Amino acid sequence: MHSKGLSGEINLVSNQKVIFGQESLQQLSREVKRLGAKRAFLITTPSLKNRTDLAAQVQGNLGKLCAGSFEGSKQHTPSRVVSKA
């Protein structure tokens, strides 16, 4: 008896990656370049922008690679909000 087995192809999005930890901010510029991007655009929530310094740290670590930011996002941001940014 011949078994056909499972075969196929799965294409994963190559730019999906999670970087975390204390040194993650320092890796932003390298990650932007790895993706082949010229610049990055920060999308954040008003509370993150106004109540913490994280957005400023991200922009600072990106330096000239930061194209700007949009602070009108909410948790689980719908694509229409990202497009608006």
Secondary structure as the mmCIF struct_conf table of DSSP 4:
data_model
#
loop_
_struct_conf.conf_type_id
_struct_conf.id
_struct_conf.beg_label_comp_id
_struct_conf.beg_label_asym_id
_struct_conf.beg_label_seq_id
_struct_conf.end_label_comp_id
_struct_conf.end_label_asym_id
_struct_conf.end_label_seq_id
TURN_TY1_P TURN_TY1_P1 SER A 14 ASN A 15
BEND BEND1 GLY A 21 GLY A 21
TURN_TY1_P TURN_TY1_P2 GLN A 22 GLU A 23
BEND BEND2 SER A 24 SER A 24
HELX_RH_3T_P HELX_RH_3T_P1 LEU A 25 GLN A 27
HELX_RH_AL_P HELX_RH_AL_P1 LEU A 28 ARG A 34
TURN_TY1_P TURN_TY1_P3 LEU A 35 GLY A 36
BEND BEND3 LYS A 38 LYS A 38
STRN STRN1 ALA A 40 ILE A 43
HELX_RH_AL_P HELX_RH_AL_P2 PRO A 46 ARG A 51
BEND BEND4 ASP A 53 ASP A 53
HELX_RH_AL_P HELX_RH_AL_P3 LEU A 54 LEU A 62
HELX_RH_3T_P HELX_RH_3T_P2 GLY A 63 LEU A 65
STRN STRN2 CYS A 66 PHE A 70
TURN_TY1_P TURN_TY1_P4 GLN A 75 HIS A 76
HELX_RH_AL_P HELX_RH_AL_P4 SER A 79 LYS A 84
#
